[in-house]
Every structure is written in structure tokens, then in C-alpha cells.
Amino acid sequence: MIINSTGIKKSDLTDYLGFWTEKLREQFGNDFVIKKEGVVDNIATAGSLTCMALEDVMLYLAKNMNPYTAEGEWQDALYSLVGLTRRFASYTTITRTISGLENQVCEVGSIRFKNSATDDIFELNTEVTLDANGVGVGSFTAIELGAIELESTATLEIVDAPEGVEAVYYSSGNITTVGDDFEDDSEFRLRWIATNSVKSSNTEGGMRKVLLPLCDNEPKNIIIRQNRSTRDYLDLDLHTMNIVLKSAESNETIAETILENLVDGLGLDGTTTVTLQDSENNDIDISFTKGEDLPIKFYIEVVLLNGTTITNVTKNIKDAIINHLDYGLGERIIANDFYQYINAVDGVDYVTSLEIKAPGEEPSQTITVDFDKYAEISADNIYVTEAE
């Protein structure tokens, strides 16, 4: 028995041959042993080898379907489900000042220099024309991938240059953009672990949990739509989340909460965008959608008890509607839900007619509400009449 890298026990040939020996003794007697030659012996050995090969395949799949042990393309595919992508190596680019002849043209690739201390070589990546003083700023790319540091104080030594170019050096305003090293499986896994332990809100459920307190702790006041590796919502790009919420909190508070729990690589979509700064003072656009209220009108006709006038009951009927109109985002509104509250008003015998109306629609018994809207009512939009 072998313990592999996933901690799963893997059977070896001895284990399988032992199993077959016990099974075959039921047929051939207790003195049966598997030998190097013989038809039955060869079948048992071949079957054992086949089982071992199948076990290898199953263990390989188990390893690469586990985010803690997956490698290479399997790891990329698993982590993409939570919006993480591997950092591939990129080139370091810099700008440095060139001095030479006045109005001299330096073509792409015509100048190469190296850091005398490290021998890292950089090559001109754009055409540069020196000015009347023989000075210009050129953009250079390191010839090797990865993070290559080039301090402003480094001594630069020209490797190749057109005749007339005298020097390449650092001057005020020159910049260095350090490239990324390739993120190997171990580094990628550490970032995944950190992301899931500190920022667990890359899924709809996680983000919902941290935003819920901003929405009066009402789950129906948050709708989160997210495309992962498939485009389930055609209006959203892949690996994009659209957060819709009904909240009285400020846009800045909502945006800060989202940023604190946002996972790298996950895009945001929404009608409201707040620009914040991350821990590295980079501007980050946080987009979300604040639900819009949908003003609803009620048309109610009631039969009153003897001695009651419509004036006596109108306010109480309106209050009954307002106090029980508590729909979340995208919730369908059904007129029948309100009969019981109106019938319970003192002086009302029963409701003979109740219709509801959304803007631009005819009065009806139900209203379908879009996912980014919620029903809202005011006393002025409730019309109460007495049945004739």
C-alpha cells in the first residue's frame, strides 16, 4: 500500500495479487499460489495490472479535481470558477534617456544596453527621434521575461547602438514597469488559499452575506447575478458579477464593502460606479445596481358595514396596504394578497374589487417586476371607493 501526494492510499501489485489469491483459492484449494507462469496466474497478474492502471487514472483525476492538489491546466480551470487566473510572465519595460546626434533617428531594436551589475539586457521597442540637442526618451523592453529590477542608480552599458549614439542613462521622469514572474502551481495555490480564507465573497452566497447587513438583513433585497465560465446571463460578460440591492446606505458604503470582499479577476457590472483606491493606491471602479422603486397604484372597492362611511375607513385601508407592501427586488405582486388586510379594517364588510397597476400598464390582478426594481406605494396612489 502506497500513500500518494493526495493522502489517498494506492494499492500496489502485491495487494491485488493477494486479493486474487484469496478469491482463486475458493476454486483451486487453500494451497493455491500465483506463480510466474500459468494461464490462471497470468490472468490474475494481467487483471491486477489493469486495476492498478485504472486506479492511477482515478487518483490522477481525484488529485486534479481537488483545488488543494490540482496542477497546471487543471488548476487553471478550477480556480477560474472563482474568478482567479494565473499570473503569466510578462516583460519588464522602462524608459531611459538617449543622447546622440541632433535629430538622429533610432529605429526599433537598434539600441541595446545592459545593467553592468546584473547583465540584464534591454532593447529599444519604439522608434525615437532625438531633438535638436541630441536628446530623446526611448522605451526599452527586457529581452527576458519576468520581474527584472533596474534601479535609477544602475550603471548602463551600451551593447549595440547606431553610430552617433553616445549614452543611455536615467533622468528625471524616466519610469520602470517591472514585469511579472510566472506564477507556478505552488504560488497560485497559496493565492487561492488566501483568497478563500480572507475574501470568501467570490461567490454569490459569500458576497450576499457581507452585503446583507446593508439591506436591513432582508435576503429578498439582494439579487446577485454572476457569469462564471458559462454565459448564463446574456447581458453580462464572462467572469462578471452584477450586484443589485435595495439599500438606504450610501453608494460609498456599498462600494467599500464590495471592494473589501472582492476577488481578483472578477468583473463588476452595474448602473452605479464608485471609484475607490485599493491598498496600493490604485483607482478601482466598483460597479453595482441600486434597485429602483416601481410606484404601484391600488384601486379598491369595498362594501361597508352599517353606520360606516367611506371617510371613516379610507385612511385605515390605505395604512393596511402600506404596512403590508413589503416586496423585495423582482418579487411579483399579487392583488389577492391584500384582501385579508382590507377585510380586517373596522367598518369594512368585504372587498368587492381590488386591482393593482404599474406605470404604463393597465390595472390587473398581478404585476411582474423586473429584477432591478421593487414595489413602492404612497397614500396618494391608493384609491378607495364604496361599492354601489
C-alpha positions, 0 to 999 in steps of 0.5 A, spaced: 500 500 500 502 506 497 500 513 500 500 518 494 501 526 494 493 526 495 493 522 502 489 517 498 492 510 499 494 506 492 494 499 492 500 496 489 501 489 485 502 485 491 495 487 494 491 485 488 495 479 487 493 477 494 486 479 493 486 474 487 489 469 491 484 469 496 478 469 491 482 463 486 483 459 492 475 458 493 476 454 486 483 451 486 484 449 494 487 453 500 494 451 497 493 455 491 499 460 489 500 465 483 506 463 480 510 466 474 507 462 469 500 459 468 494 461 464 490 462 471 496 466 474 497 470 468 490 472 468 490 474 475 497 478 474 494 481 467 487 483 471 491 486 477 495 490 472 489 493 469 486 495 476 492 498 478 492 502 471 485 504 472 486 506 479 492 511 477 487 514 472 482 515 478 487 518 483 490 522 477 483 525 476 481 525 484 488 529 485 486 534 479 479 535 481 481 537 488 483 545 488 488 543 494 492 538 489 490 540 482 496 542 477 497 546 471 491 546 466 487 543 471 488 548 476 487 553 471 480 551 470 478 550 477 480 556 480 477 560 474 470 558 477 472 563 482 474 568 478 482 567 479 487 566 473 494 565 473 499 570 473 503 569 466 510 572 465 510 578 462 516 583 460 519 588 464 519 595 460 522 602 462 524 608 459 531 611 459 534 617 456 538 617 449 543 622 447 546 622 440 546 626 434 541 632 433 535 629 430 538 622 429 533 617 428 533 610 432 529 605 429 526 599 433 531 594 436 537 598 434 539 600 441 541 595 446 544 596 453 545 592 459 545 593 467 553 592 468 551 589 475 546 584 473 547 583 465 540 584 464 539 586 457 534 591 454 532 593 447 529 599 444 521 597 442 519 604 439 522 608 434 525 615 437 527 621 434 532 625 438 531 633 438 535 638 436 540 637 442 541 630 441 536 628 446 530 623 446 526 618 451 526 611 448 522 605 451 526 599 452 523 592 453 527 586 457 529 581 452 527 576 458 521 575 461 519 576 468 520 581 474 527 584 472 529 590 477 533 596 474 534 601 479 535 609 477 542 608 480 544 602 475 550 603 471 548 602 463 552 599 458 551 600 451 551 593 447 549 595 440 547 602 438 547 606 431 553 610 430 552 617 433 549 614 439 553 616 445 549 614 452 543 611 455 542 613 462 536 615 467 533 622 468 528 625 471 521 622 469 524 616 466 519 610 469 520 602 470 514 597 469 517 591 472 514 585 469 511 579 472 514 572 474 510 566 472 506 564 477 507 556 478 502 551 481 505 552 488 504 560 488 497 560 485 495 555 490 497 559 496 493 565 492 487 561 492 488 559 499 488 566 501 483 568 497 478 563 500 480 564 507 480 572 507 475 574 501 470 568 501 465 573 497 467 570 490 461 567 490 454 569 490 452 566 497 459 569 500 458 576 497 450 576 499 452 575 506 457 581 507 452 585 503 446 583 507 447 587 513 446 593 508 439 591 506 436 591 513 438 583 513 432 582 508 435 576 503 429 578 498 433 585 497 439 582 494 439 579 487 446 577 485 447 575 478 454 572 476 457 569 469 462 564 471 465 560 465 458 559 462 454 565 459 448 564 463 446 571 463 446 574 456 447 581 458 453 580 462 460 578 460 464 572 462 467 572 469 462 578 471 458 579 477 452 584 477 450 586 484 443 589 485 440 591 492 435 595 495 439 599 500 438 606 504 446 606 505 450 610 501 453 608 494 460 609 498 458 604 503 456 599 498 462 600 494 467 599 500 464 593 502 464 590 495 471 592 494 473 589 501 470 582 499 472 582 492 476 577 488 481 578 483 479 577 476 472 578 477 468 583 473 463 588 476 457 590 472 452 595 474 448 602 473 452 605 479 460 606 479 464 608 485 471 609 484 475 607 490 483 606 491 485 599 493 491 598 498 496 600 493 493 606 491 490 604 485 483 607 482 478 601 482 471 602 479 466 598 483 460 597 479 453 595 482 445 596 481 441 600 486 434 597 485 429 602 483 422 603 486 416 601 481 410 606 484 404 601 484 397 604 484 391 600 488 384 601 486 379 598 491 372 597 492 369 595 498 362 594 501 361 597 508 358 595 514 352 599 517 353 606 520 360 606 516 362 611 511 367 611 506 371 617 510 371 613 516 375 607 513 379 610 507 385 612 511 385 605 515 385 601 508 390 605 505 395 604 512 393 596 511 396 596 504 402 600 506 404 596 512 403 590 508 407 592 501 413 589 503 416 586 496 423 585 495 427 586 488 423 582 482 418 579 487 411 579 483 405 582 486 399 579 487 392 583 488 389 577 492 394 578 497 391 584 500 384 582 501 385 579 508 388 586 510 382 590 507 377 585 510 380 586 517 379 594 517 373 596 522 367 598 518 369 594 512 364 588 510 368 585 504 372 587 498 368 587 492 374 589 487 381 590 488 386 591 482 393 593 482 397 597 476 404 599 474 406 605 470 404 604 463 400 598 464 393 597 465 390 595 472 390 587 473 390 582 478 398 581 478 404 585 476 411 582 474 417 586 476 423 586 473 429 584 477 432 591 478 426 594 481 421 593 487 414 595 489 413 602 492 406 605 494 404 612 497 397 614 500 396 618 494 396 612 489 391 608 493 384 609 491 378 607 495 371 607 493 364 604 496 361 599 492 354 601 489 
